[in-house]
Amino acid sequence: LVPDCYLMEWLMCLHSKQLSIKAASRVWDGYLIHGEMYVFRVSIAILSLLQPKLINKQLNQCVKILRSNFYHIEQEALVNAARLVRIPREISQRLHSSLPLTP
């Protein structure tokens, strides 16, 4: 399963479409405070929190799960999971060099 199946939609709306208002608000706060890398950390955190639902599923079931909403994910669980995500420096630098500058 490649990220092209779900990630672009997540990033284009900064997770507002998939998460509850409270959780999405925390993502937006984190984005404004920490920048683009926070959104990537949240994306990885969502995958981590969804792992039990994704394990042992067929590809089409995984795509369906990843394209659905995640209103059941609590904002504190998401923020805590995002806090634990560590993106290696070389990947972070590569992402920063490919992202447009934020205002």
OpenMM code with the backbone's topology and positions (N, CA, C; nanometers):
from openmm import Vec3, app, unit

residues = "LEU VAL PRO ASP CYS TYR LEU MET GLU TRP LEU MET CYS LEU HIS SER LYS GLN LEU SER ILE LYS ALA ALA SER ARG VAL TRP ASP GLY TYR LEU ILE HIS GLY GLU MET TYR VAL PHE ARG VAL SER ILE ALA ILE LEU SER LEU LEU GLN PRO LYS LEU ILE ASN LYS GLN LEU ASN GLN CYS VAL LYS ILE LEU ARG SER ASN PHE TYR HIS ILE GLU GLN GLU ALA LEU VAL ASN ALA ALA ARG LEU VAL ARG ILE PRO ARG GLU ILE SER GLN ARG LEU HIS SER SER LEU PRO LEU THR PRO".split()
positions = [
    Vec3(0.0853, -0.1177, 0.0000),
    Vec3(0.0000, 0.0000, 0.0000),
    Vec3(0.0897, 0.1238, 0.0000),
    Vec3(0.0758, 0.2046, -0.1017),
    Vec3(0.1588, 0.3246, -0.1131),
    Vec3(0.0834, 0.4462, -0.0589),
    Vec3(0.1557, 0.5423, -0.0032),
    Vec3(0.0915, 0.6611, 0.0536),
    Vec3(0.0086, 0.7416, -0.0470),
    Vec3(0.0363, 0.7265, -0.1754),
    Vec3(-0.0409, 0.7998, -0.2766),
    Vec3(-0.1903, 0.7717, -0.2655),
    Vec3(-0.2268, 0.6582, -0.2083),
    Vec3(-0.3678, 0.6185, -0.1975),
    Vec3(-0.4453, 0.6999, -0.0942),
    Vec3(-0.3764, 0.7662, -0.0026),
    Vec3(-0.4462, 0.8355, 0.1062),
    Vec3(-0.3779, 0.9632, 0.1542),
    Vec3(-0.2459, 0.9705, 0.1456),
    Vec3(-0.1719, 1.0776, 0.2118),
    Vec3(-0.1987, 1.2161, 0.1537),
    Vec3(-0.2118, 1.2279, 0.0225),
    Vec3(-0.2323, 1.3598, -0.0375),
    Vec3(-0.3592, 1.4256, 0.0177),
    Vec3(-0.4651, 1.3479, 0.0281),
    Vec3(-0.5900, 1.4029, 0.0828),
    Vec3(-0.5708, 1.4463, 0.2282),
    Vec3(-0.4980, 1.3667, 0.3051),
    Vec3(-0.4711, 1.4031, 0.4441),
    Vec3(-0.3984, 1.5368, 0.4516),
    Vec3(-0.2935, 1.5506, 0.3700),
    Vec3(-0.2089, 1.6690, 0.3781),
    Vec3(-0.2761, 1.7930, 0.3206),
    Vec3(-0.3530, 1.7762, 0.2150),
    Vec3(-0.4162, 1.8916, 0.1499),
    Vec3(-0.5113, 1.9655, 0.2445),
    Vec3(-0.5748, 1.8934, 0.3336),
    Vec3(-0.6692, 1.9583, 0.4261),
    Vec3(-0.6157, 1.9585, 0.5696),
    Vec3(-0.4878, 1.9279, 0.5859),
    Vec3(-0.4248, 1.9228, 0.7187),
    Vec3(-0.5066, 1.8392, 0.8169),
    Vec3(-0.5579, 1.7279, 0.7674),
    Vec3(-0.6328, 1.6306, 0.8471),
    Vec3(-0.7692, 1.6799, 0.8945),
    Vec3(-0.8152, 1.7942, 0.8464),
    Vec3(-0.9448, 1.8480, 0.8901),
    Vec3(-1.0618, 1.7618, 0.8461),
    Vec3(-1.0476, 1.6952, 0.7346),
    Vec3(-1.1564, 1.6134, 0.6814),
    Vec3(-1.1685, 1.4801, 0.7562),
    Vec3(-1.0585, 1.4276, 0.8061),
    Vec3(-1.0573, 1.2949, 0.8662),
    Vec3(-1.0774, 1.2952, 1.0173),
    Vec3(-1.0375, 1.4021, 1.0835),
    Vec3(-1.0382, 1.4041, 1.2298),
    Vec3(-1.1561, 1.4836, 1.2847),
    Vec3(-1.1841, 1.4629, 1.4123),
    Vec3(-1.2862, 1.5440, 1.4796),
    Vec3(-1.2394, 1.6893, 1.4824),
    Vec3(-1.3313, 1.7795, 1.5067),
    Vec3(-1.2974, 1.9223, 1.5123),
    Vec3(-1.1900, 1.9480, 1.6177),
    Vec3(-1.2039, 1.8864, 1.7341),
    Vec3(-1.1059, 1.9072, 1.8415),
    Vec3(-0.9674, 1.8585, 1.8009),
    Vec3(-0.9610, 1.7382, 1.7448),
    Vec3(-0.8312, 1.6833, 1.7046),
    Vec3(-0.7727, 1.7635, 1.5888),
    Vec3(-0.8562, 1.8006, 1.4923),
    Vec3(-0.8077, 1.8791, 1.3782),
    Vec3(-0.7570, 2.0157, 1.4241),
    Vec3(-0.8235, 2.0746, 1.5222),
    Vec3(-0.7787, 2.2037, 1.5759),
    Vec3(-0.6402, 2.1922, 1.6373),
    Vec3(-0.6158, 2.0816, 1.7048),
    Vec3(-0.4827, 2.0594, 1.7632),
    Vec3(-0.3772, 2.0424, 1.6548),
    Vec3(-0.4147, 1.9765, 1.5450),
    Vec3(-0.3214, 1.9612, 1.4326),
    Vec3(-0.2891, 2.0986, 1.3743),
    Vec3(-0.3906, 2.1806, 1.3546),
    Vec3(-0.3677, 2.3146, 1.2999),
    Vec3(-0.2813, 2.3974, 1.3953),
    Vec3(-0.3073, 2.3888, 1.5250),
    Vec3(-0.2237, 2.4597, 1.6224),
    Vec3(-0.0789, 2.4147, 1.6107),
    Vec3(-0.0591, 2.2831, 1.6049),
    Vec3(0.0764, 2.2296, 1.5924),
    Vec3(0.1437, 2.2730, 1.4639),
    Vec3(0.0673, 2.2775, 1.3558),
    Vec3(0.1215, 2.3233, 1.2272),
    Vec3(0.1661, 2.4689, 1.2366),
    Vec3(0.0830, 2.5540, 1.2970),
    Vec3(0.1171, 2.6958, 1.3078),
    Vec3(0.2354, 2.7196, 1.4009),
    Vec3(0.2490, 2.6370, 1.5020),
    Vec3(0.3586, 2.6528, 1.5981),
    Vec3(0.4872, 2.5868, 1.5492),
    Vec3(0.4766, 2.4635, 1.4973),
    Vec3(0.5951, 2.3840, 1.4655),
    Vec3(0.6267, 2.3735, 1.3166),
    Vec3(0.5329, 2.4068, 1.2303),
    Vec3(0.5581, 2.4019, 1.0865),
    Vec3(0.5147, 2.2716, 1.0214),
    Vec3(0.5548, 2.2566, 0.8950),
    Vec3(0.5110, 2.1448, 0.8120),
    Vec3(0.5461, 2.0082, 0.8685),
    Vec3(0.6597, 1.9967, 0.9322),
    Vec3(0.7029, 1.8662, 0.9823),
    Vec3(0.6036, 1.8102, 1.0843),
    Vec3(0.5342, 1.8974, 1.1542),
    Vec3(0.4350, 1.8510, 1.2512),
    Vec3(0.3242, 1.7729, 1.1814),
    Vec3(0.2838, 1.8177, 1.0641),
    Vec3(0.1774, 1.7496, 0.9899),
    Vec3(0.2235, 1.6100, 0.9486),
    Vec3(0.3496, 1.5958, 0.9102),
    Vec3(0.4025, 1.4634, 0.8766),
    Vec3(0.4068, 1.3742, 1.0007),
    Vec3(0.4450, 1.4318, 1.1142),
    Vec3(0.4472, 1.3539, 1.2381),
    Vec3(0.3070, 1.3079, 1.2765),
    Vec3(0.2083, 1.3936, 1.2572),
    Vec3(0.0690, 1.3558, 1.2846),
    Vec3(0.0256, 1.2435, 1.1909),
    Vec3(0.0654, 1.2520, 1.0651),
    Vec3(0.0299, 1.1467, 0.9686),
    Vec3(0.0852, 1.0117, 1.0128),
    Vec3(0.2082, 1.0111, 1.0578),
    Vec3(0.2694, 0.8872, 1.1065),
    Vec3(0.1991, 0.8412, 1.2345),
    Vec3(0.1637, 0.9364, 1.3201),
    Vec3(0.0922, 0.9025, 1.4436),
    Vec3(-0.0436, 0.8390, 1.4127),
    Vec3(-0.1137, 0.8909, 1.3132),
    Vec3(-0.2426, 0.8327, 1.2748),
    Vec3(-0.2230, 0.6890, 1.2287),
    Vec3(-0.1224, 0.6663, 1.1454),
    Vec3(-0.0947, 0.5292, 1.1005),
    Vec3(-0.0654, 0.4380, 1.2191),
    Vec3(0.0093, 0.4894, 1.3144),
    Vec3(0.0413, 0.4115, 1.4339),
    Vec3(-0.0853, 0.3776, 1.5133),
    Vec3(-0.1727, 0.4755, 1.5295),
    Vec3(-0.2962, 0.4526, 1.6041),
    Vec3(-0.3933, 0.3616, 1.5290),
    Vec3(-0.3861, 0.3615, 1.3975),
    Vec3(-0.4733, 0.2757, 1.3169),
    Vec3(-0.4159, 0.1356, 1.2954),
    Vec3(-0.2928, 0.1150, 1.3355),
    Vec3(-0.2264, -0.0132, 1.3103),
    Vec3(-0.3103, -0.1345, 1.3509),
    Vec3(-0.3718, -0.1354, 1.4696),
    Vec3(-0.4529, -0.2539, 1.5052),
    Vec3(-0.5675, -0.2810, 1.4070),
    Vec3(-0.6235, -0.1763, 1.3489),
    Vec3(-0.7323, -0.1946, 1.2519),
    Vec3(-0.6803, -0.2391, 1.1153),
    Vec3(-0.5536, -0.2082, 1.0860),
    Vec3(-0.4973, -0.2371, 0.9538),
    Vec3(-0.4318, -0.3749, 0.9449),
    Vec3(-0.3836, -0.4240, 1.0581),
    Vec3(-0.3131, -0.5524, 1.0599),
    Vec3(-0.4046, -0.6633, 1.0083),
    Vec3(-0.3482, -0.7484, 0.9247),
    Vec3(-0.4169, -0.8664, 0.8695),
    Vec3(-0.5381, -0.8336, 0.7826),
    Vec3(-0.5449, -0.7124, 0.7300),
    Vec3(-0.6539, -0.6757, 0.6402),
    Vec3(-0.6058, -0.6853, 0.4954),
    Vec3(-0.6992, -0.7077, 0.4058),
    Vec3(-0.6697, -0.7070, 0.2628),
    Vec3(-0.6405, -0.5628, 0.2198),
    Vec3(-0.5712, -0.5482, 0.1080),
    Vec3(-0.5329, -0.4167, 0.0577),
    Vec3(-0.6534, -0.3239, 0.0430),
    Vec3(-0.7598, -0.3731, -0.0183),
    Vec3(-0.8772, -0.2870, -0.0396),
    Vec3(-0.9414, -0.2444, 0.0927),
    Vec3(-0.9350, -0.3296, 0.1947),
    Vec3(-0.9880, -0.2935, 0.3261),
    Vec3(-0.9018, -0.1848, 0.3906),
    Vec3(-0.7702, -0.1960, 0.3747),
    Vec3(-0.6791, -0.0944, 0.4289),
    Vec3(-0.7038, 0.0408, 0.3635),
    Vec3(-0.7188, 0.0407, 0.2317),
    Vec3(-0.7454, 0.1660, 0.1604),
    Vec3(-0.8755, 0.2278, 0.2104),
    Vec3(-0.9772, 0.1467, 0.2294),
    Vec3(-1.1062, 0.1962, 0.2786),
    Vec3(-1.0911, 0.2586, 0.4174),
    Vec3(-1.0162, 0.1934, 0.5042),
    Vec3(-0.9927, 0.2460, 0.6391),
    Vec3(-0.9182, 0.3786, 0.6322),
    Vec3(-0.8128, 0.3838, 0.5505),
    Vec3(-0.7298, 0.5036, 0.5426),
    Vec3(-0.7996, 0.6203, 0.4734),
    Vec3(-0.9026, 0.5924, 0.3976),
    Vec3(-0.9782, 0.6993, 0.3310),
    Vec3(-1.1041, 0.7389, 0.4082),
    Vec3(-1.1265, 0.6764, 0.5218),
    Vec3(-1.2452, 0.7086, 0.6016),
    Vec3(-1.2109, 0.8185, 0.7022),
    Vec3(-1.3063, 0.8520, 0.7878),
    Vec3(-1.2759, 0.9500, 0.8921),
    Vec3(-1.2239, 0.8776, 1.0163),
    Vec3(-1.1563, 0.9536, 1.0989),
    Vec3(-1.0960, 0.8988, 1.2206),
    Vec3(-1.1486, 0.9743, 1.3425),
    Vec3(-1.2795, 0.9980, 1.3441),
    Vec3(-1.3385, 1.0743, 1.4534),
    Vec3(-1.3199, 1.0057, 1.5879),
    Vec3(-1.2949, 0.8764, 1.5859),
    Vec3(-1.2763, 0.8017, 1.7108),
    Vec3(-1.1400, 0.8281, 1.7751),
    Vec3(-1.0465, 0.8856, 1.7006),
    Vec3(-0.9138, 0.9133, 1.7568),
    Vec3(-0.9248, 1.0364, 1.8465),
    Vec3(-0.8943, 1.0179, 1.9725),
    Vec3(-0.9000, 1.1269, 2.0700),
    Vec3(-0.7839, 1.2232, 2.0475),
    Vec3(-0.8091, 1.3505, 2.0702),
    Vec3(-0.7063, 1.4509, 2.0446),
    Vec3(-0.5808, 1.4291, 2.1293),
    Vec3(-0.5972, 1.3928, 2.2552),
    Vec3(-0.4798, 1.3720, 2.3406),
    Vec3(-0.3989, 1.2510, 2.2956),
    Vec3(-0.4672, 1.1449, 2.2555),
    Vec3(-0.3964, 1.0264, 2.2051),
    Vec3(-0.3180, 1.0615, 2.0797),
    Vec3(-0.3776, 1.1419, 1.9929),
    Vec3(-0.3105, 1.1821, 1.8695),
    Vec3(-0.1893, 1.2698, 1.8984),
    Vec3(-0.2069, 1.3680, 1.9842),
    Vec3(-0.0961, 1.4582, 2.0183),
    Vec3(0.0169, 1.3804, 2.0850),
    Vec3(-0.0170, 1.2909, 2.1759),
    Vec3(0.0859, 1.2099, 2.2422),
    Vec3(0.1581, 1.1192, 2.1441),
    Vec3(0.0839, 1.0578, 2.0525),
    Vec3(0.1469, 0.9715, 1.9518),
    Vec3(0.2360, 1.0531, 1.8593),
    Vec3(0.1918, 1.1729, 1.8213),
    Vec3(0.2729, 1.2595, 1.7338),
    Vec3(0.4004, 1.3031, 1.8046),
    Vec3(0.3901, 1.3259, 1.9337),
    Vec3(0.5067, 1.3671, 2.0125),
    Vec3(0.6146, 1.2579, 2.0128),
    Vec3(0.5730, 1.1328, 2.0026),
    Vec3(0.6676, 1.0208, 2.0047),
    Vec3(0.7346, 0.9950, 1.8694),
    Vec3(0.6798, 1.0523, 1.7633),
    Vec3(0.7338, 1.0286, 1.6286),
    Vec3(0.8645, 1.1052, 1.6122),
    Vec3(0.9656, 1.0337, 1.5708),
    Vec3(1.0960, 1.0937, 1.5426),
    Vec3(1.1263, 1.0741, 1.3949),
    Vec3(1.1467, 1.1830, 1.3259),
    Vec3(1.1806, 1.1770, 1.1840),
    Vec3(1.3306, 1.1975, 1.1728),
    Vec3(1.4016, 1.1012, 1.1132),
    Vec3(1.5468, 1.1144, 1.1008),
    Vec3(1.5862, 1.2448, 1.0309),
    Vec3(1.6972, 1.3003, 1.0730),
    Vec3(1.7443, 1.4293, 1.0228),
    Vec3(1.7540, 1.4327, 0.8707),
    Vec3(1.8084, 1.3269, 0.8096),
    Vec3(1.8253, 1.3283, 0.6636),
    Vec3(1.6906, 1.3316, 0.5911),
    Vec3(1.5907, 1.2650, 0.6455),
    Vec3(1.4569, 1.2694, 0.5850),
    Vec3(1.3952, 1.4069, 0.6075),
    Vec3(1.4117, 1.4599, 0.7263),
    Vec3(1.3607, 1.5931, 0.7572),
    Vec3(1.4218, 1.6979, 0.6644),
    Vec3(1.5515, 1.6905, 0.6426),
    Vec3(1.6182, 1.7858, 0.5532),
    Vec3(1.5681, 1.7714, 0.4100),
    Vec3(1.5481, 1.6474, 0.3661),
    Vec3(1.4969, 1.6238, 0.2311),
    Vec3(1.3560, 1.6809, 0.2156),
    Vec3(1.2730, 1.6605, 0.3163),
    Vec3(1.1368, 1.7142, 0.3118),
    Vec3(1.1378, 1.8668, 0.3134),
    Vec3(1.2204, 1.9253, 0.3985),
    Vec3(1.2290, 2.0713, 0.4050),
    Vec3(1.2737, 2.1308, 0.2726),
    Vec3(1.3665, 2.0657, 0.2063),
    Vec3(1.4161, 2.1203, 0.0794),
    Vec3(1.3137, 2.1072, -0.0326),
    Vec3(1.2183, 2.0151, -0.0188),
    Vec3(1.1182, 1.9968, -0.1240),
    Vec3(0.9877, 2.0704, -0.0954),
    Vec3(0.9714, 2.1228, 0.0261),
    Vec3(0.8481, 2.1933, 0.0620),
    Vec3(0.8593, 2.3411, 0.0282),
    Vec3(0.7477, 2.4027, -0.0127),
    Vec3(0.7499, 2.5479, -0.0343),
    Vec3(0.7649, 2.6191, 0.0994),
    Vec3(0.8169, 2.7378, 0.0955),
    Vec3(0.8335, 2.8150, 0.2182),
    Vec3(0.6980, 2.8561, 0.2725),
    Vec3(0.6841, 2.8501, 0.4046),
    Vec3(0.5599, 2.8950, 0.4670),
    Vec3(0.5697, 3.0444, 0.4928),
    Vec3(0.4563, 3.1116, 0.4895),
    Vec3(0.4582, 3.2574, 0.5122),
    Vec3(0.5004, 3.2928, 0.6529),
] * unit.nanometer
topology = app.Topology()
chain = topology.addChain("A")
for resn in residues:
    res = topology.addResidue(resn, chain)
    for name in ("N", "CA", "C"):
        topology.addAtom(name, app.Element.getBySymbol(name[0]), res)
